[in-house]
Amino acid sequence: MVLTRRSVLGSLSAFAAETVLSGCDGASSTRSSLWNPQPPPEGPLTSAAISVSSQHVGQMGPAFAGLSYDKTAMYLPLFRPENSTLIELFRNLGPSMLRIGGYSVDLIHWAAGGPGLTSGQVAPTDIDALAQFIQQTGWTVLYSVNLAFSTPADAAAEVAYASGALGKSLYGVELGNEPNIYGAYHYFPTWTPQDFEQRWQQFRDAIVQATPDVVMTGPSCVAATTGWTLPFARDLGNEIGLLTQHYYRGSGLDPSSTIAEMLSQDSALTDDLALLKAATDSIGIPFRLDETNSFWAGGAIGVSDSYASALWVIDHLFNIALGGGAGANMTGGGNTGGYTPIADDNGVVVEARPEYYGLLLFSLAGQGDLLAASISAPAGLNLTAYAVASSQGCRNIVVVNKDATTNLSLTIAPSGLASRAELWLLTGPALDATSGTMIQGSSVAQDGTFCPGSAYSLPVLDGTIRCYLGAASAALIRIS
């Protein structure tokens, strides 16, 4: 029972874990009948129980776990059809959404006659390369254009070209980046939500006139949910197809941005999601955190790039889904110590960082209804559990043990009948380790391919499943 890279590519768009029975070595599916019992972790075991009910508590839709890159990536040799390693890393996560945005959006200008790969501008050849890259990944693009220092005519021309090049791969268009802090950047001497909405409308009208079928999104604010995002939804919600918001736990420069802080419950996120859901429910459109990660300013070094981030991002994404979000784009790019899931050096992929492994395990949980999962465990244990029921009838349970010292003996009572269960483990050397992250004993290869070891077969007795979960680890349990 080995998960092949090709099976990942072919299945994640519907339900990733449905294809885990084929072998990386090309062996037939009859190998799936082999018994591969899970060994217990070394050390004492603490008992815990998870119960999954049939109660629907949310939805995991397509393209949920995406990535967000600064628009400076457009003039690097990054999103190019020959970048096979990055293409493989994208494919591993299944068809999703790439956001091109970030701070540099408002500093990059459309150059219709530009040579491409030139700092400060985006040219037709840059967009052509992006389109060819995206076609090979199966992803879509949320494409941002300059709002602060461009003109409606230039923005319309750039979007028209991007629409023609990307075709159906263009999900939508965003105007500017974090307009609520334009004043802090001294872009405008005085700047209000009303000023933003007026300027946004001018750009939107020009874009839609040139490309009538384009989907507009916005406002892509950071924080300022009540002062900027909700008024934008109220005033211009009928002109967008997706409400976008940015979210970070805190500052990467703050000494309090520790691993313990990252792995603790994030009530501010829960509150923000509730506000966004209420606003979008009232106008009948989805919302997405199209730029998010642990701590802003590139992340907290030794925290955002640690193995702990792999565990954190699983919780983060499931919490967004439970809060009604349609997805999230994890901020990335570059090779500094920080939050990027994929490290690159001027466009050349260096490695998949720990957070990427969390994204991968999350993606393997697939699409479907989220079911209520309750935990019975000793007080103070930092343990979370989530359940996804697919339309194909299988259930995936994801359990995250963020306790650094406690090994668990788990009893799982899934909703409905269970005749078979298999488990894949996400592990790392220590919460603060920056390398050595694995899924089922395997790492992502240097060329981006991923082929984990055989899944553990779990005992199912009277519909109850038993397994182990070591300290500081996560598990994907597939039940059929």
C-alpha positions, 0 to 999 in steps of 0.5 A: 500500500504505497502512495504514488506521485501519479496517484496523488496527481490524478486524485486530489481534485476529487478525494486524494486518499482514494488512490493510496493502494497503488505502489511506487514500484508499479506493483499491483493493487493486490499488495494492499491486502498485506498486513502492515501493523503499526509499531508503538512509539518508544516510551509510555503511552497515554490513552485518548479517544476520538469520536466522529458523529454524522453531524455536518459542521462544514465543507472542504471544497476544491482548491482549498490549500493554495499558495500566495507569492509576491508579484516579484516572482513574475520577473524571476525564472520561477513560474516557468514551464521548464521549472519541473521541480516546482511543477511537481511540488504544486502537483503533489498538493493537487489542483489548487489556486496560486495567488500572485500578489503581495506588497510588490503589486503596487510597485510593479507596472504593466509593460506591454512592450517590455522584454520580460524578466525585468525588475519593476515590471511585468511583460506579456512574456512573463504572463505567457510563462506563468500560463504555461507553468499553470497549465502543467500544474492544473492550478488556477490563478488569482491575479493582482494588479497595481492599484496605487500607482497604475491607471485604470487603462493600464490595469485593464490592458494587463488583465485583458492580456492575462485573461487571454493567456491564462484562459480558464486558468484565471480564477479572478483578479484582485486590485492592489494589496492591503489597501487599508495600510496605503496610508502607512506606506505614504502612498497617499497623504490622506486615505480612507475606505471611501477613497479606496472604494471609489478608486477600486470602482474606477479600476474595476469598471475599466477592467470589466469593460475590456474583459466582461467575463472576468471575476473581480475579487477583493478587498485583500485587506490585512486586519481591519475587518470591521473598518475596511473589509465589511464595508467593502462587502456591503458597498461593492459585494455585488461586483465581486465573486470572492471576498478576500482577506489577509490574516497573520497570527502576529509579528515575526519580529515580536519575541512573543512569536514562539512555537508555543504561541503558534501552536496555541488556540487562535481565538482571533482567527475564529472571531475574524472568520465569523465576521467574514462568514456573516458578511458573505452569507448576506451577499451570497458569495464565498470568502477566502484568506488569500494571503495568510501564514503564521507571523508576518514580516516573513515569519519568525525565524526558528518558529515559522520554518520549524517542524512545528509549522507542519502541525500548525498549518493543518490546524490553521487550514481546518479551522478556516474550513470550519469557519466557513472559508472557501480556502487559504493561500499560504504566503511563500517565496524566497530562501530566508528563514521564515514561513515559505512552504517552498524555499527558492533561490532566485527562482531555483527550488531549494527544498520543501520546508516543514510547512509544505509537509503539513499542506501535503497531509492536509491535501490528502484528506481530500474534499467532502463534508466536515463531520464533528469530531470530539476528543476525550483526553487528559486535560491540557493535552494539545490534541486536535482531530478533524473528519472529512467524509467524501462523496465516495463513501470513505472517511478521512480522520486527521489527528494532530498531537502538538504535545512534545512529550506525550505518546498516545494510544488512540481509540477511534469511533468513526461515524458509520460502519468501518471495515478497513483502516489505514494510517499515514504519519507526519513526523519530525525530529523535534518541534524546533527542527528545521529539517527531517520532516517526513510523511510515512518515513519519506521526504519529498525528493530533490526533484519535487517527487513524493513517494511515502512508505506503505501505510499502516494497516489498523485493527478494526474491532466492532467498528472501533479503530485503534492506533498510536500517535507519537509525541509531536506528530500528526496522522491521516487515517483513511476508513472504508 
